[in-house]
Amino acid sequence: MNRIIKVFLLLIISLNLISCSENYPKTVSQIDGFWSTNSRYEIDINNFNEFPEEIQDFTKQYLTRKIGKLNLDKSRFSYGYIASNKPINNKSKKNEIVALLYGEDSKENKELDTKYNYPVYSIGFEYSDLTKGIEKYDLTFIVDNNGKILKNISFPKVDLKSNNLNFIPLDSIHKILSERKISSRKLELDLRFDRKKQTTFYYARTFIRGGSIAGPSCFPEYQEHFKVNAITGEIIEYNSDDRIEYYNN
């Protein structure tokens, strides 16, 4: 029996050490998924060179115009696909939903033909800068065969003369909390982009209340949520009854 108790206690201590880490994130990621076209034929692209040369050139020009060459040099191709209303080479596979629900001569498929200038190219790059704590920032966009952008990348505005992205260091968020006497134990950060406001921000979550014999930060009684502008460090939105704690002392 004593042996079972010891094993049980060791298990609790191990879980406590794992789940109650005081360390806050050193890197963050932003994920931006593709938008589907519901096309008849699609093929996955795992190598940027598999895209037609004109699309490769367009992509480089588009991203250079949006984020600057310096930032493009810190980015790499991650994933893409080509969607079409006609077979693409010999690799095409039918979209199962469209193919099963509607025939190829159906009204729905004809509407797809008039809606998009096929083929449509979905392209994903990843920006990374570990010196600024950015592990991965998704750059996904969709362009049709005529060069019309169907979905733009989500990215903060960049001064193309300097090509610099001035993300605030992640340690700055720890400092922001410390100045307001808010605990940053078990700090969780998500890097997000507000398309309406064209603002990049960190969504921060901190455990600021204890309440468990297993450890003060394992099962918090209260969580604090707020958004911090990822460029300026300004707190742009918060959820707190005592708002005074968010202002500078």
C-alpha positions in Angstrom: 0.0 0.0 0.0 2.8 2.4 0.9 4.4 1.8 -2.5 1.2 2.7 -4.2 0.9 5.9 -2.2 4.5 6.9 -3.0 3.9 6.3 -6.8 0.7 8.4 -6.6 2.5 11.2 -4.8 5.3 11.1 -7.3 2.8 11.3 -10.1 1.1 14.4 -8.6 4.5 16.1 -8.2 5.5 15.3 -11.8 2.2 16.7 -13.1 2.6 19.7 -10.9 6.0 20.4 -12.3 4.9 19.9 -15.9 1.6 21.9 -15.8 2.7 24.7 -13.4 5.7 25.9 -15.3 6.5 29.6 -14.5 8.1 30.1 -17.9 6.3 32.4 -20.3 6.6 31.8 -24.1 9.8 32.6 -25.9 8.3 32.4 -29.4 4.8 32.8 -30.9 3.1 31.8 -34.1 0.3 33.2 -36.2 -1.8 30.8 -38.3 -3.9 31.9 -41.2 -5.8 29.2 -43.1 -6.7 29.0 -46.7 -10.1 29.9 -48.1 -11.7 27.1 -50.2 -13.0 27.6 -53.8 -15.1 24.4 -53.9 -13.5 23.7 -57.3 -13.9 20.4 -59.3 -10.3 19.6 -59.5 -7.4 20.2 -57.0 -3.8 19.2 -56.6 -1.6 19.8 -53.7 1.7 21.7 -54.3 4.5 20.8 -51.9 7.3 22.6 -53.8 7.1 26.2 -54.9 8.8 25.3 -58.2 5.7 23.2 -59.1 3.7 26.4 -59.7 3.8 27.8 -63.2 6.7 30.2 -63.7 4.4 33.2 -64.2 2.8 32.4 -60.8 6.1 32.1 -59.1 7.1 35.5 -60.5 3.8 37.0 -59.5 4.2 35.7 -56.0 7.6 37.1 -55.5 6.5 40.5 -56.8 3.3 40.5 -54.7 5.1 39.5 -51.4 7.9 42.0 -52.1 5.3 44.7 -52.6 3.5 43.8 -49.4 6.3 42.9 -46.9 9.5 44.0 -48.6 12.5 42.0 -49.9 14.2 41.9 -46.5 11.2 40.2 -44.9 10.7 38.0 -47.9 14.2 36.7 -47.5 13.1 35.5 -44.0 10.2 33.7 -45.4 9.9 30.3 -47.0 7.2 28.4 -49.0 5.1 26.1 -46.8 2.2 24.8 -48.8 -0.2 25.4 -51.7 -2.7 24.0 -54.1 -4.1 24.6 -57.6 -7.9 24.5 -58.1 -9.5 24.2 -61.5 -12.7 23.5 -63.3 -10.7 21.2 -65.7 -8.2 18.4 -65.1 -4.7 19.7 -64.1 -2.0 17.7 -65.8 -2.6 14.1 -64.9 -2.5 14.6 -61.1 -6.0 16.0 -60.7 -8.4 14.5 -58.3 -12.1 15.3 -58.1 -13.5 17.3 -55.3 -15.6 14.6 -53.7 -18.3 16.9 -52.3 -18.9 18.7 -55.6 -18.5 15.5 -57.7 -20.9 13.5 -55.5 -23.6 16.1 -55.1 -23.6 17.5 -58.5 -22.8 16.3 -62.0 -20.1 18.0 -64.1 -22.8 19.6 -66.3 -24.9 20.8 -63.3 -26.0 24.3 -62.6 -23.7 24.4 -59.6 -20.6 23.6 -61.6 -21.5 26.1 -64.3 -21.8 28.8 -61.6 -18.3 27.9 -60.4 -17.0 28.4 -64.0 -18.4 31.9 -64.1 -17.4 32.8 -60.6 -13.7 32.1 -60.8 -11.1 32.7 -63.5 -9.6 29.2 -63.3 -7.1 27.9 -62.5 -7.0 29.4 -59.0 -3.7 29.3 -57.0 -3.5 29.1 -53.2 -0.1 29.9 -51.9 1.3 29.8 -48.4 4.6 31.2 -47.1 5.9 31.4 -43.6 7.8 34.4 -42.2 10.1 33.7 -39.3 12.4 35.9 -37.1 13.4 34.2 -33.9 15.3 37.3 -32.8 11.9 39.0 -32.4 10.2 35.9 -31.0 8.3 35.1 -34.2 8.6 31.4 -34.8 6.1 31.3 -37.7 3.8 33.9 -39.2 1.6 32.6 -42.0 1.4 34.5 -45.3 -1.4 32.8 -47.2 -3.1 34.3 -50.3 -5.1 33.2 -53.3 -4.9 34.5 -56.8 -6.8 33.6 -60.0 -5.5 33.0 -63.4 -5.9 36.7 -64.4 -3.8 37.9 -61.4 -6.8 39.0 -59.3 -6.2 38.6 -55.6 -9.1 36.6 -54.1 -7.6 36.6 -50.6 -4.9 38.9 -49.3 -2.2 38.0 -46.8 -2.7 39.1 -43.2 0.3 41.2 -42.3 1.2 44.4 -40.5 2.0 47.4 -42.6 5.6 47.7 -43.4 7.7 50.7 -44.3 9.1 49.4 -47.6 12.0 51.9 -47.4 13.4 50.2 -44.4 11.7 46.8 -44.8 11.7 46.5 -41.0 9.1 44.7 -38.9 9.1 46.2 -35.5 7.4 43.5 -33.4 7.8 44.3 -29.7 10.0 41.8 -27.9 8.0 39.2 -26.0 9.8 40.2 -22.9 8.1 43.6 -23.2 4.8 42.0 -22.5 6.2 40.6 -19.3 7.4 44.1 -18.4 4.0 45.6 -19.3 2.4 43.2 -16.8 5.0 43.8 -14.2 4.6 47.5 -14.3 0.9 47.1 -13.6 1.6 44.6 -10.8 -0.1 41.8 -12.7 1.3 38.3 -12.4 2.7 36.8 -15.6 2.9 33.3 -14.3 1.9 30.8 -17.0 1.6 33.5 -19.6 0.0 32.3 -22.8 0.3 34.3 -26.0 -1.3 34.1 -29.4 -0.3 36.3 -32.3 -3.3 37.4 -34.3 -4.3 39.8 -37.0 -7.5 41.9 -37.1 -8.5 42.2 -40.7 -11.0 45.0 -40.1 -8.6 47.2 -38.2 -5.5 45.9 -40.1 -3.9 45.5 -36.7 -1.5 42.8 -35.5 -1.8 42.0 -31.8 -0.9 39.5 -29.1 -3.8 37.9 -27.3 -2.5 37.4 -23.8 -3.9 35.2 -21.1 -2.4 35.1 -17.5 -3.3 33.1 -14.5 -3.6 35.6 -11.7 -5.5 33.7 -9.0 -4.4 30.7 -7.1 -6.7 28.2 -5.5 -5.4 24.6 -5.5 -3.4 22.4 -3.2 -1.6 21.1 -6.3 0.0 24.5 -6.9 -1.0 28.2 -7.2 -1.0 28.3 -11.0 -2.4 24.8 -11.8 -6.1 25.5 -11.4 -6.6 29.3 -11.4 -9.8 30.7 -10.0 -9.6 33.7 -12.4 -8.0 34.5 -15.7 -7.2 37.9 -17.2 -7.5 38.4 -20.9 -6.2 41.3 -22.9 -4.9 42.4 -26.4 -1.6 44.2 -26.9 -0.7 45.8 -30.2 2.2 43.8 -31.5 4.0 46.8 -32.9 3.4 49.6 -30.4 2.9 47.7 -27.2 -0.3 49.5 -26.5 -3.1 47.6 -24.7 -6.0 47.9 -27.1 -8.6 45.7 -25.4 -9.0 44.1 -22.0 -11.4 42.3 -19.9 -11.3 43.5 -16.3 -13.5 45.0 -13.7 -10.6 47.1 -12.3 -9.4 48.9 -15.4 -7.1 51.2 -13.5 -4.6 48.4 -13.2 -4.0 48.6 -17.0 -2.8 52.2 -17.0 0.8 53.3 -16.5 1.7 54.2 -13.0 
